[in-house]
Amino acid sequence: MSNTTLAQFDHLLAADGPAALVVREHLIPVEGADAVLFPATYANIGYNIDHDERTGRNVCLIDSVGSQANRIEPLFKDAPYSALVPQIVIQAGEKEINLLDAGHRAGDALARCSALKDDLKAAFVAVLKGNSVPLAKIAPTSLVFGVWDSRDSQAKLPRLIASTIRAYDVRKLKRSATYIAPVDCVAGKLLSPEDAERASKDSKNPLSQTGLVNALANETHGGVIADGGIRRDAVLALSALKLLRADKPENTTKLRRYILGLSLVAFTKLPLEYYRQGTILVLDPDPEKQREFKTVHANGTRANAAITHEAALAFAQAAATDFGVGESKAVPFDAAKAKAAIDEAKNKKNKS
């Protein structure tokens, strides 16, 4: 590899370089800009819609920063991106879970209760001492999308990539549905009229759960129409990336280039299309709503960024070779470690 390839994005890592890269993308449902889409739903509140009483406008969360990270990170399971990071698979009984699919990454309970536990603990302790290389050898995407070892060392690394999708000025819709059972259990004297009526009104009723009675779903979440448009805003925090350290200055350079390469690959990939049933989003073709990709400096100046996904991938491959990608391996889930963690949590609760 040439030094030119490795150094081509060093200006982004320079002390006086940009504070961040930012992307703004205008999205529309595949059915059209005025089509219904379905936001994420949350316990007790349903759709997360914030209202501004002063202006009368609202903002609806379509996909949160955490959800976006968990959707983007598995990109690194597939070729050619899979060669950029170690593929760590945790075997739990008959199930195999790639660490790239674990919601809390290197800090996930699944990883802590596996044969990785001691290596991860040592890596997190190294982070606290100012050396992120050991963690980058095991779970480098934890440095890209953020991680918190909340159950042990308390080591925390911020998200370098933060992406969120919101819809503006939404009109909230409702929908209703009726299920007609294929057999009239009352007429057939399989159920009493009273039992059938109770089951039809209570989805948790055992009779209702069998699917042998009629069921009604009235005025449930029916999606939204975004009159003010849908927008994805994303930030690659170069200022945070520059805080990463290794044991030696030369290794710090290699580490930062490696993590920058992974970050640029994830950051320059076109946005996801499928989010959930009823929500497939694509770029808005309106020429007045073109994708914006900017570098932003500490003094507020902004300039167009011209980093293609192909260039980011080529750089990431060179940086990964120079850094040395960690070993891919399969490790077993350890039931004894899981039990010990549960017992420890119980003891802490009893003492509090």
ROBATOR-554438 format. One record per residue: x, z, y of N, C-alpha, C, O in turn. Coordinates in pm, whole numbers, padded with zeros to 5 digits, always signed. Each point is the difference from the previous one (the first is absolute). Layout:
<nudos>
XZYXZYXZYXZY;...
</nudos>
This chain:
<nudos>
+00085+00000-00119-00085+00000+00119+00088+00000+00124+00112+00052-00004;-00160-00109+00112+00080-00006+00122-00031+00119+00088-00111+00055-00002;+00211-00016+00081-00023+00108+00097-00104-00039+00103-00070+00084+00055;+00062-00216-00030-00099-00048+00097-00141+00031-00047-00085+00043+00079;+00058-00065-00209-00132+00029-00055-00032+00148+00011-00110+00037+00040;+00205+00048-00075-00022+00144+00003-00017+00053+00142-00075+00096+00022;+00143-00157+00072+00000+00052+00137-00105-00067+00089-00009+00033+00118;-00070-00124-00172-00088-00081+00086-00107+00082+00073-00047-00041+00105;+00010+00157-00160-00100+00082+00067+00057+00132+00050-00074+00095+00028;+00206-00089-00016+00062+00124+00048-00042+00033+00143+00005+00116+00041;-00047-00218+00035-00046+00029+00137-00125+00088-00001-00027+00071+00097;-00048-00077-00205-00119+00087-00010+00038+00144-00028-00077+00092+00028;+00198-00073-00082+00046+00134-00035+00093+00060+00106+00041+00116-00011;-00007-00195+00110+00091+00048+00104-00063+00112+00081-00122+00006+00015;+00208+00083+00037-00051+00114+00078-00083-00044+00119-00096+00066+00038;+00133-00180+00022-00075-00050+00116-00096-00112-00040-00048-00075+00085;+00021+00065-00215-00092-00102-00049-00145+00039+00019-00029+00102+00063;-00063-00181-00116-00143+00026+00020-00043+00134-00060+00059+00049-00096;-00161+00009+00155-00057+00123-00054-00089-00030-00119-00013+00083-00091;-00048-00201+00090-00093-00033-00107-00030-00149-00003+00023-00071+00098;-00072+00027-00209-00065-00130-00012-00149+00027-00013-00040+00094-00068;-00041-00175+00134-00145+00020-00008-00068-00132-00035+00043-00108+00041;-00149+00120-00119-00082-00116-00037-00144+00029+00036-00049+00111-00023;-00018-00209+00079-00143+00008+00025-00064-00124-00058+00035-00112+00037;-00129+00132-00129-00067-00112-00067-00151+00015+00014-00056+00106-00029;-00009-00212+00072-00145-00003+00010-00054-00056-00132+00042-00106-00046;-00136+00179-00012-00052-00035-00132-00149-00029+00007-00069+00046+00091;+00020-00121-00188-00144-00023-00014-00035+00005-00148+00085-00028-00085;-00211+00062+00052-00044-00012-00140+00004-00146-00044-00013-00091+00081;+00031+00071-00211+00007-00139-00048-00130-00076+00026-00001-00122+00010;-00111+00198-00001-00127-00068+00025-00015-00046+00145-00085-00085+00029;+00168+00139+00062-00009-00037+00140+00009+00123+00089-00018+00112-00046;+00046-00135+00174+00025+00110+00093-00121+00092+00015+00017+00119+00028;-00138-00172-00046-00119+00082+00020-00057+00053-00132-00114+00045-00004;+00193-00051-00102-00048+00043-00132+00010+00152-00015+00068+00067+00077;-00137-00017-00176+00002+00143-00032+00126+00032-00080+00038-00075-00091;+00027+00185+00125+00112+00049-00081-00023+00148-00028-00079+00067+00066;+00151-00017-00167-00021+00138-00043+00125+00083+00027+00103-00021-00064;-00112+00115+00158+00113+00089+00027+00020+00098-00116-00081+00008-00091;+00192+00065+00098+00022+00110-00094-00104+00108+00025-00042+00020+00115;+00000+00051-00219-00092+00112+00015+00073+00130-00033+00090+00003-00084;-00130+00103+00151+00066+00129-00015-00104+00108-00031-00115-00008+00044;+00158+00108-00119-00090+00108-00041-00063+00066+00122+00068+00030+00099;-00196-00010-00108-00079+00074+00100-00029-00076+00129-00092+00035+00073;+00171-00139-00042-00024-00071+00126-00036-00147-00020-00050-00064+00093;+00075+00008-00212-00025-00142-00020+00105-00083+00072+00119+00021-00020;-00162-00116+00104+00095-00080+00076+00062+00085+00111-00067+00084+00060;+00195-00108-00035+00068+00072+00108-00013-00083+00128+00077-00093+00024;-00176+00128+00059-00027-00072+00124+00012+00097+00117-00072+00100+00006;+00162-00130+00085+00019+00081+00120-00076-00062+00117+00009-00120+00025;-00083+00203+00045-00082-00047+00112+00059+00047+00133+00040+00116+00013;-00036-00204+00083+00042+00034+00135-00125+00012+00086-00059-00101+00038;+00018+00223-00009-00124+00021+00074+00006-00057+00141-00103-00036+00058;+00224+00028-00002+00013-00050+00137-00028-00148+00009-00067-00046+00093;+00118-00031-00190-00016-00145+00005-00110-00051-00093-00048-00112+00014;+00007+00198-00109-00100-00043-00096+00057-00084-00113-00074-00047-00086;+00204+00029+00083+00065-00080-00104+00036+00088-00118-00001+00123+00009;+00034-00187-00120+00044+00076-00117+00113-00073-00072+00022-00120+00020;+00047+00194-00104+00110-00053-00081-00021+00048-00142-00018+00119-00024;+00022-00212-00070-00024+00033-00141+00129-00023-00079+00062-00107+00009;-00023+00207-00087+00120-00012-00083-00032-00081-00125-00086+00038-00080;+00155-00150+00064-00019-00085-00117+00099+00037-00110-00037+00006-00117;+00161+00018+00154+00101+00039-00098+00103+00087+00070+00061-00041+00098;-00041+00162-00149+00086+00100+00064+00147-00031-00022+00036-00085-00081;+00049+00156+00154+00144-00019-00012+00047+00034-00141+00087-00068-00055;-00143+00174-00005+00039+00036-00136-00045-00102-00101+00074-00035-00092;-00196-00014+00109-00052-00102-00091+00079-00130+00012+00030-00063-00101;+00005+00025+00222+00080-00121+00019+00135+00011-00070+00045-00094-00065;+00019+00210+00078+00130+00020-00065-00014-00012-00151+00083-00063-00066;-00188+00123+00011-00019-00003-00145-00039-00138-00050+00019-00031-00118;-00073-00053+00206-00031-00137-00039+00124-00090+00007+00018-00090-00083;+00067+00115+00182+00115-00088+00022+00114+00031-00097+00066-00092-00050;-00042+00220+00024+00117+00040-00079+00010-00067-00137+00110-00038-00040;-00221+00021-00035+00010-00064-00132+00051-00143+00004+00028-00058-00105;-00016-00001+00224+00063-00131+00013+00133-00003-00074+00039-00103-00056;+00031+00216+00055+00134+00005-00057+00001+00011-00153+00106+00018-00060;-00222-00028-00002-00005-00004-00146+00017-00142-00053+00037-00020-00116;-00063-00079+00201-00003-00139-00044+00122-00078+00050+00052+00026+00109;-00009-00122-00190+00111-00087+00038-00040-00085+00121-00117-00038+00011;+00211+00007+00079+00143+00035-00002+00031+00138+00058+00116+00042+00003;-00220+00028+00044+00021+00127+00071+00041+00112-00096+00065+00096+00042;-00103-00107-00168+00029+00107-00097+00150+00023-00018+00042+00110-00036;+00038-00213+00060+00145+00014-00016+00062+00080+00114+00117+00038-00007;-00194-00012+00112+00055+00070+00117-00001+00151-00016+00071+00071+00072;-00152-00020-00165-00014+00145-00016+00003+00037-00147-00034-00083-00085;+00073+00206+00053-00007+00043-00140-00145+00007-00045-00086+00044+00076;+00060-00085-00197-00134+00009-00058-00004+00126-00087+00050+00001-00113;-00111+00103+00167-00009+00128-00070-00140+00012-00058-00099+00001+00074;+00090+00008-00205-00130+00009-00068-00010+00136-00068+00089+00040-00076;-00199+00029+00102-00023+00131-00060-00100-00017-00112-00111-00051+00020;+00149+00093-00139-00084-00014-00118-00077+00129-00023+00058+00104-00033;-00189-00112+00051-00087+00116-00020-00097-00032-00113-00103-00064+00022;+00136+00108-00141-00080-00036-00116+00006-00149-00023+00109-00058-00010;-00225-00005+00001-00005-00145-00022+00005-00077+00132+00001-00123-00001;+00001+00194+00112-00002-00066+00130+00138-00005+00062+00078+00095-00010;-00047-00206+00076+00126-00016+00072-00031-00022+00148-00077-00090+00036;+00136+00172+00049-00025-00007+00144+00130-00029+00073+00095+00078-00008;-00092-00189+00079+00117-00032+00083+00000+00094+00120-00104+00024+00061;+00220+00029-00027+00010+00091+00114-00049-00066+00129-00040+00069+00094;+00044-00202-00090-00049-00073+00117-00152+00011+00015-00054-00030+00106;-00013+00074-00211-00145+00017+00005-00041+00145+00024-00119+00029+00016;+00215+00063-00012-00030+00142+00021-00028+00025+00147+00081-00035+00086;-00195+00095-00056-00045+00015+00138+00095+00074+00091+00010-00031+00119;+00062+00130-00174+00092+00079+00082+00147-00037-00027+00092+00073+00036;-00075-00189-00101+00135-00052-00024+00090+00101-00069-00042+00062-00098;+00163-00045+00146+00095+00090-00066-00046+00145+00005+00050+00083-00076;-00146-00051+00165-00052+00136+00008-00124+00022-00084-00060+00107+00006;+00020-00207-00085-00122+00011-00078+00015+00098-00115+00108+00013-00059;-00216+00056+00027+00001+00097-00110+00039-00067-00131+00066+00061-00085;-00106-00187+00067+00034-00072-00122+00151-00009-00017+00051+00017-00110;+00020-00044+00219+00146-00011-00005+00065+00137-00019+00097+00013-00074;-00151+00089+00143+00057+00135-00011-00016+00058-00139+00080+00084-00043;-00183-00129-00028-00025+00051-00135+00048-00098-00106-00060-00013-00106;+00169-00054+00136+00059-00093-00095+00149+00031-00013+00051+00094+00061;+00016-00174-00142+00144+00018-00017+00077-00031+00127+00121+00022+00005;-00189-00073+00097+00066-00028+00129+00015+00125+00085+00070-00003+00101;-00134+00111-00139-00011+00116+00088+00134+00045+00058+00012+00016+00121;+00087+00005-00204+00127+00054+00048+00071-00099+00092+00059+00040+00101;-00064-00169-00136+00066-00102+00084-00069-00010+00135+00066-00013+00103;-00199+00019-00103-00073-00007+00125+00027+00122+00087+00016-00011+00121;-00013+00128-00185+00028+00121+00078+00137-00009+00067+00015+00034+00117;+00083-00080-00193+00135-00015+00056+00000-00102+00114+00070+00018+00099;-00149-00124-00114-00007-00104+00104-00064+00055+00126+00046-00030+00110;-00152+00109-00124-00066+00057+00117+00089+00104+00069+00001+00009+00123;+00073+00067-00200+00094+00096+00058+00108-00075+00078+00042+00044+00107;+00002-00157-00162+00099-00083+00070-00056-00052+00132+00072-00007+00100;-00201-00029-00098-00064-00045+00125+00008+00110+00105+00030-00027+00116;-00057+00151-00157+00006+00112+00094+00142+00021+00053+00019+00053+00110;+00079-00094-00188+00139+00014+00042+00051-00124+00075+00117-00006+00038;-00207-00092-00018+00039-00117+00078+00048-00118-00080+00067-00088+00055;-00099+00082-00183+00043-00113-00082-00120-00054-00077-00048+00064-00094;+00000-00181+00132-00119-00059-00063+00033-00099-00111-00091-00060-00057;+00218+00042+00027+00040-00097-00103-00056+00036-00137-00057-00088-00065;+00069+00213+00017-00054+00031-00134-00149-00034-00015-00042-00049-00104;-00036+00075+00208-00143-00034-00008-00019-00151+00001-00088-00052-00069;+00171-00019+00146-00010-00146+00006+00038-00064-00133-00042-00113-00028;+00118+00181-00053+00038-00052-00132-00113+00017-00101-00006-00072-00100;-00086+00167+00126-00111+00025-00091-00129-00063+00051-00067-00073-00072;+00034+00101+00197-00129-00042+00056+00019-00048+00143-00043+00068+00093;+00106-00184-00072+00028-00046+00137-00124-00026+00083+00004+00014+00122;-00117-00051-00185-00120-00024+00079-00057+00129+00057-00083-00003+00091;+00128+00118-00143-00041+00127+00060+00061+00015+00139-00055+00070+00085;+00167-00136-00062+00062+00001+00133-00069-00099+00093+00008+00013+00122;-00074-00113-00179-00069-00101+00080-00140+00048+00040-00040-00013+00116;-00033+00067-00214-00141+00036+00024-00022+00150+00017-00114+00045+00016;+00221+00032-00018-00010+00142+00028-00022+00085-00124-00063-00044-00097;+00117+00165+00101-00015+00091-00114+00016+00143+00050+00072+00027+00097;-00139+00064-00165+00011+00143+00032+00005+00077-00131-00095-00003-00079;+00203+00072+00057+00013+00084-00120-00066+00135+00029+00065+00103+00010;-00198-00109+00003-00076+00114+00051-00005+00119-00096-00028+00112+00042;+00053-00136-00171-00012+00108-00099+00132+00068-00032+00004+00097-00075;+00105-00149+00134+00130+00059-00035+00090+00012+00121-00008+00099+00074;+00095-00197-00051+00104+00013+00103-00053-00010+00143+00066+00044+00094;-00187-00101-00078-00059-00027+00132+00070-00113+00076-00028-00022+00117;+00118-00048-00185+00063-00116+00065-00107-00103+00034-00090-00026-00079;+00102-00031+00197-00101-00095+00047+00068-00118+00069+00087+00018+00085;-00128-00137-00123+00048-00123+00065-00120-00073+00057-00099-00018-00070;+00105-00025+00196-00116-00064+00062-00023-00141-00052+00090-00063-00056;-00211+00014+00076-00027-00141-00031+00077-00087+00098-00007+00020+00121;+00080-00117-00173+00060-00100+00087-00103-00108+00033-00002-00054+00110;-00084+00025-00207-00107-00097+00021-00133+00073+00006-00037+00071-00094;-00033-00088+00203-00134+00058+00016-00094-00113+00037+00017-00065+00103;-00117+00042-00186-00094-00109+00020-00142+00052-00011-00030+00080-00089;-00058-00124+00177-00139+00044-00001-00090-00117+00037+00036-00084+00082;-00153+00079-00145-00099-00103+00033-00124+00068+00056-00055+00092-00061;+00011-00139+00177-00118+00056+00066-00093-00112+00043+00043-00112+00027;-00171+00145-00022-00101-00093+00053-00059+00062+00125-00011+00122+00011;-00028-00206+00083-00043+00047+00131-00145-00042+00029-00046-00107-00040;-00025+00197+00110-00139-00025+00038-00083-00040-00122-00059-00108-00004;+00056+00197-00094-00067-00035-00125-00148+00038+00004-00041+00096+00065;-00037-00175-00136-00141+00032-00025-00011+00043-00145+00033-00076-00091;-00079+00196+00070-00007+00058-00134-00130-00043-00068-00108+00011+00057;+00121-00059-00180-00116-00046-00077-00029+00094-00117+00086+00080-00038;-00204-00091-00017-00038+00076-00119-00050-00096-00106-00040-00113+00030;+00043+00158-00154-00056-00082-00107-00070+00092-00100+00030+00119-00010;-00124-00176-00062-00074+00074-00101-00002-00083-00128+00016-00122+00004;-00036+00190-00115-00002-00069-00129-00097+00071-00093-00024+00120+00011;-00030-00197-00103-00090+00056-00101+00042-00051-00137+00019-00120-00021;-00006+00215-00072+00030-00038-00139-00125+00024-00083-00056+00110-00001;+00011-00213-00069-00115+00011-00088+00051+00005-00144+00063-00094-00048;-00092+00203-00019+00047+00017-00138-00064-00105-00091-00115-00037+00022;+00188-00011-00123-00055-00105-00088-00112+00050-00090-00075-00079-00057;+00064+00212+00044-00103+00058-00087-00081+00101+00081+00058+00082+00071;-00189-00087-00082-00086+00099+00065-00008+00121-00091-00081+00005-00093;+00168+00092+00121+00012+00115-00089-00123+00090+00004-00028+00072-00095;-00044-00076+00207-00122+00081+00009-00111-00062-00084-00066+00068-00078;+00048-00201+00094-00105-00067-00077+00029+00008-00150-00092+00010-00082;+00220-00014+00048+00038+00010-00139+00007+00143-00050+00038+00025-00115;-00076+00069+00203-00002+00142-00034+00137+00054-00041+00010+00096-00077;+00097-00161+00130+00135+00051-00023+00034+00109+00100+00081+00089-00028;-00145-00095+00146+00019+00100+00103-00135+00039+00058-00094-00079+00000;+00086+00201+00048-00120+00042+00071+00004-00057+00140+00109-00027+00052;-00223+00008+00011-00001-00050+00139+00080+00089+00094+00065-00048+00092;-00071+00181-00116+00071+00094+00087+00151-00018-00012+00072-00002+00100;-00023-00011-00224+00145-00020-00022+00046-00132+00061+00107-00006+00061;-00186-00097-00077+00039-00130+00054+00006+00003+00152+00090-00059+00060;-00185+00129+00003-00001+00007+00146+00121+00077+00052+00063-00041+00097;-00032+00153-00163+00117+00079+00042+00128-00081-00015+00086+00003+00088;-00073-00075-00197+00121-00079-00024+00014-00112+00102+00112-00032+00042;-00224-00029-00003+00007-00112+00095+00045+00045+00138+00051-00081+00077;-00068+00210-00046+00036+00052+00132+00136+00069+00003+00050+00035+00106;+00009-00016-00223+00127+00074-00009+00098-00079-00085-00012-00005-00122;+00110-00056+00189+00096-00085-00073+00087+00080-00095+00060-00058-00091;-00052+00191+00111+00083+00083-00088-00078+00056-00118+00056+00066-00087;-00184-00092+00086-00082+00044-00112+00044-00071-00127+00019-00122+00002;-00001+00194-00113+00044-00065-00125-00087-00118-00041+00050-00099-00054;-00181+00108+00078-00087-00111-00035+00029-00122+00086-00002-00113-00048;+00030+00138+00177+00034-00110+00090+00130-00066-00041+00014-00122+00006;+00082+00204-00049+00132-00053-00036-00003-00085-00126+00091-00079-00023;-00194+00094-00059-00011-00085-00118-00041-00142+00036+00020-00093-00079;-00077+00075+00200-00045-00133+00041-00133-00040-00061-00033-00118-00002;-00045+00216-00047-00127-00030-00065-00120+00022+00091-00114-00015-00043;+00140+00051+00169-00110+00017+00093+00027-00081+00126+00115-00035+00029;-00219+00007+00045+00015-00073+00125+00082+00083+00098-00008+00123+00000;+00085-00188+00082+00084+00070+00098-00011-00067+00136-00003-00123+00011;-00002+00206+00092-00012-00050+00137+00122+00042+00080+00048+00113-00015;+00002-00201+00099+00109+00032+00094-00044-00048+00136+00007-00120+00030;-00051+00213+00053-00056-00037+00129+00096+00027+00116+00059+00108+00009;-00044-00207+00077+00077+00012+00124+00141+00055-00023+00043+00094+00067;+00027-00154-00162+00141+00034-00020+00085-00086+00093-00052-00082+00075;+00184+00101-00081+00091-00075+00088-00012-00150-00025+00017-00048-00113;-00046-00024+00219-00019-00145-00013+00103-00083+00072-00021-00120+00021;+00133+00182+00017+00105-00074+00069-00018-00001+00150-00089+00066+00054;+00173-00142+00014-00006-00011+00145+00024-00144+00042+00057-00080-00075;-00101+00048+00194+00035-00127+00065+00085+00035+00121-00041+00079+00084;+00160-00138-00076+00096+00034+00107-00015-00098+00116+00063-00106+00001;-00147+00142+00095-00020-00088+00116+00125-00010+00085+00022-00101+00067;+00063+00207-00069+00121+00000+00081+00124-00045-00075+00111+00009+00053;-00129-00057-00175+00114-00051-00076+00065+00103-00089-00031+00119+00006;+00122-00167-00091+00074+00083-00095+00149-00022+00027+00044-00113+00020;+00031+00220-00020+00141-00013+00035+00088+00087-00088-00032+00115-00029;+00142-00173-00013+00103+00076-00070+00117+00021+00095+00055-00097+00053;-00019+00223-00031+00117+00034+00081+00103+00068-00089-00032+00095-00072;+00154-00143+00076+00105+00054-00085+00128+00021+00080+00031-00076+00093;+00043+00179-00130+00126+00035+00067+00108+00020-00104-00021+00066-00102;+00138-00123+00127+00119+00031-00078+00089+00082+00092+00058-00054+00095;-00046+00182-00122+00069+00094+00090+00151-00007-00022+00056+00076-00079;+00008-00168+00148+00146-00014-00010+00069+00127+00050+00106+00038-00050;-00165+00026+00148+00058+00123+00055+00009+00109-00107+00094+00080+00001;-00191-00076-00092+00004+00097-00110+00099-00044-00107+00069+00083-00060;-00063-00214+00035+00093-00051-00101+00144+00033+00039+00083+00028-00087;-00053-00032+00217+00136+00028+00047+00042+00146-00021+00117+00034+00017;-00211+00051-00054+00031+00141-00025+00048+00023-00143+00051+00108-00031;-00068-00207-00057+00044+00016-00138+00152+00011-00006+00072-00070+00071;-00027+00159-00156+00144+00025-00013+00041-00003-00147-00081+00019-00091;+00211-00042+00070+00060+00009-00133+00118+00096+00008+00022+00064+00103;+00054-00055-00212+00113+00093-00004+00119-00051+00080+00084+00079+00044;-00075-00213-00025+00111-00060+00074-00055-00105+00096-00104-00059-00027;+00173+00034+00138-00048-00100+00097-00022-00137-00063-00099-00067+00030;+00191+00024-00117-00016-00132-00060-00122-00005-00092-00066-00104-00012;+00036+00216-00053-00118+00006-00086-00128+00010+00083-00106-00045-00042;+00117+00104+00161-00115+00005+00090-00039-00142+00041-00119-00032+00005;+00216-00052+00024-00028-00139+00036-00067-00073-00116-00098-00072+00021;+00149+00090-00141-00059-00065-00117-00143+00050-00024-00090-00079-00030;+00071+00209+00043-00133+00059-00021-00100-00056+00101-00109-00042-00037;+00146+00042+00164-00093-00047+00103-00033-00147-00019-00115-00041+00017;+00215-00040-00050-00028-00141-00024-00096-00018-00118-00092-00081+00005;+00115+00158-00110-00085-00010-00120-00145+00036+00032-00092-00073-00036;+00073+00185+00103-00136+00044+00034-00062-00094+00103-00121-00024-00003;+00201-00028+00095-00051-00099+00095-00047-00124-00074-00105-00055+00031;+00182+00011-00129-00038-00118-00078-00134+00019-00069-00086-00088+00005;+00069+00203-00070-00128+00028-00067-00113+00004+00102-00110-00051-00024;+00137+00114+00138-00102+00013+00103-00041-00135+00056-00118-00027+00019;+00216-00059+00007-00030-00133+00054-00079-00085-00099-00089-00075+00039;+00122+00087-00167-00074-00074-00103-00147+00041+00002-00089-00085+00001;+00064+00216+00001-00138+00049+00000-00069-00032+00132-00120-00030+00002;+00194+00035+00107-00059-00015+00134-00036-00144+00032-00095-00025+00073;+00171-00071-00128-00023-00140+00033-00092-00071-00099-00034-00117+00018;-00007+00189-00122-00094-00060-00096-00136-00015+00068-00041+00086+00077;-00027-00195-00107-00133-00019+00057-00090+00115-00042+00022+00059-00106;-00123-00025+00185-00085+00114-00034-00075-00024-00131-00021-00113-00042;-00017+00223-00021-00077-00009-00124-00136-00064+00028-00049+00001+00113;-00010-00057-00217-00133-00059+00019-00109+00093-00054-00096+00031+00070;+00112+00014-00196-00107+00077-00063+00021+00150+00025+00107+00055-00027;-00211+00009+00078+00006+00144+00026-00095+00079-00089+00036+00103-00057;-00156-00153+00046-00100+00064-00087-00117-00098-00012-00005-00101+00069;-00090+00134-00158-00117-00086-00014-00066-00021+00135-00036+00096+00068;+00020-00223-00030-00064-00032+00126+00094-00008+00119-00043-00027+00111;+00173+00050-00134+00097-00005+00110+00122-00081-00042+00094+00052-00060;-00097-00179+00094+00115-00089-00014+00030-00051+00140-00084-00066+00062;+00203+00097-00013+00035-00033+00139+00115-00100+00004+00094+00008-00079;-00103-00101+00172+00104-00101+00020+00031-00009+00149-00073+00053+00083;+00182-00121-00050+00036-00017+00141-00106-00081+00073-00054-00097-00053;+00027+00137+00176-00095-00072+00084+00064-00132+00045+00108+00002+00060;-00171-00117-00088+00059-00129+00039-00013-00034+00147+00053-00101+00046;-00125+00184+00030-00018-00026+00143+00137-00008+00068+00078+00094-00008;-00048-00207+00074+00132-00016+00064+00029+00103+00108+00115+00022+00036;-00219+00042+00017+00020+00103+00101+00025+00138-00062+00021+00098+00071;-00023-00092-00203+00021+00127-00069+00111-00014-00104-00013+00042-00115;+00121-00101+00159+00112-00022-00090+00075+00131-00029-00001+00094+00079;+00066-00092-00192+00079+00115-00043+00112+00027+00100+00071-00092+00041;-00055+00219-00003+00107+00039+00091+00106+00079-00078-00032+00090-00077;+00157-00126+00098+00112+00068-00066+00105+00023+00107+00061-00095+00049;-00039+00221-00011+00085+00033+00115+00107+00102-00035-00017+00083-00089;+00128-00091+00163+00096+00110+00004-00029+00078+00128-00028-00058+00105;+00033+00190-00116-00029+00086+00115+00118+00093+00023+00042+00071-00092;+00013-00072+00212+00116+00083+00033-00043+00130+00067-00115+00016+00042;+00210+00076-00034-00028+00132+00056-00047-00008+00145-00076+00086+00045;+00120-00188+00028-00042-00014+00140-00134-00072+00016-00045-00027+00111;-00017-00003-00227-00132-00062+00004+00000-00151-00005-00106-00060-00013;+00221-00003+00024+00003-00146-00005-00038-00049-00140+00034+00062-00101;-00104-00173+00099-00048-00058-00125+00045-00145-00008+00005-00070+00101;+00027+00027-00222+00041-00139-00019-00053-00048-00135-00020+00079-00092;-00002-00208+00082-00046-00056-00127+00106+00017-00107+00118-00025+00023;-00161+00068-00140+00091+00011-00114-00016-00125-00085-00111-00050-00020;+00221+00001-00030-00003-00124-00077+00062+00021-00137+00092-00072-00039;-00143+00171-00034+00052+00029-00134-00102-00049-00101-00111+00053-00008;+00147-00153-00069-00091-00051-00102+00009+00087-00126+00096+00074-00019;-00197-00085-00064+00002+00074-00125+00114-00048-00090+00063+00079-00070;-00038-00208+00072+00108-00057-00082+00136+00055+00044+00083+00033-00085;-00061-00023+00216+00126+00054+00052+00012+00148-00035+00108+00048-00034;-00220+00025+00043+00001+00142-00034+00035+00021-00147+00076+00091-00033;-00131-00174-00053+00027+00013-00144+00146-00030-00031+00063+00072-00077;-00008-00177+00136+00140-00035-00024+00092+00113+00046+00096+00035-00068;-00127+00023+00184+00080+00113+00050-00015+00121-00092+00099+00065-00032;-00221-00036-00011-00024+00115-00087+00076-00014-00132+00053+00098-00052;-00048-00219+00000+00074-00023-00126+00149+00024+00019+00065+00060-00086;-00010-00106+00198+00142+00022+00027+00029+00148+00023+00099+00052-00051;-00185+00016+00127+00020+00142+00029-00015+00084-00126+00072+00099-00017;-00164-00137-00072-00019+00074-00125+00122-00013-00089+00042+00097-00064;+00016-00215+00058+00122-00020-00079+00114+00082+00056+00077+00061-00075;-00065-00059+00207+00109+00075+00064-00018+00151-00019+00098+00072-00022;-00222-00024+00030-00027+00143-00017+00010+00042-00145+00051+00107-00031;-00102-00190-00057-00005+00033-00141-00133+00062-00038-00021+00120+00020;-00068-00202-00074-00134+00049-00036+00011+00101-00113+00078-00019-00094;-00156+00126+00103+00002+00105-00102-00047-00051-00135-00056-00109-00012;+00078+00190-00088-00031-00037-00138-00151+00003-00026-00069+00095+00038;+00020-00200-00102-00139-00002-00046-00008+00072-00133+00087-00016-00086;-00193+00095+00067-00012+00073-00126-00142+00051-00020-00079+00010+00094;+00050+00021-00220-00126+00064-00036+00030+00146-00033+00094+00030-00074;-00175+00059+00129+00020+00143-00024-00131+00061-00047-00107-00044+00043;+00114+00144-00129-00124+00061-00051-00058+00103+00095+00072+00072+00068;-00205-00066-00065-00069+00111+00065+00022+00124-00084-00004-00007-00123;+00027+00120+00187+00033+00124-00071-00115+00099+00016-00018+00059+00107;-00060-00041-00213-00115+00089+00007+00042+00143+00029-00073+00075+00066;+00190-00035-00115+00047+00136+00025+00028+00022+00148-00031+00105+00056;+00090-00207+00008+00025+00010+00145-00132+00006+00076-00012+00074+00098;-00087-00152-00143-00130+00003+00066-00065+00137-00012-00056+00052+00096;+00064+00008-00216-00058+00133-00019+00070+00103+00086-00064+00088+00058;+00198-00098-00050+00076+00094+00083-00040-00013+00146-00010+00100+00071;-00012-00225-00025-00041-00021+00139-00138+00059+00027-00025+00058+00106;-00065-00073-00203-00135+00056+00013+00005+00153+00004-00065+00063+00083;+00145-00005-00173+00013+00147-00004+00059+00053+00130-00042+00104+00051;+00141-00177+00002+00061+00043+00127-00101-00003+00113-00002+00090+00084;-00082-00195-00082-00102-00011+00103-00102+00114-00012-00046+00053+00100;+00012-00018-00222-00095+00110-00022+00059+00131+00048-00070+00080+00062;+00197-00057-00091+00064+00124+00042+00006+00012+00153-00021+00108+00055;+00049-00220+00012+00005+00001+00146-00139+00030+00057-00012+00071+00100;-00091-00126-00163-00134+00022+00047-00040+00147-00017-00063+00059+00087;+00101-00001-00202-00035+00138-00027+00071+00098+00094-00052+00107+00032;+00172-00146+00013+00078+00086+00089-00048-00009+00145+00020+00092+00079;-00085-00203-00046-00042-00020+00138-00130+00075+00030-00050-00006+00113;
</nudos>
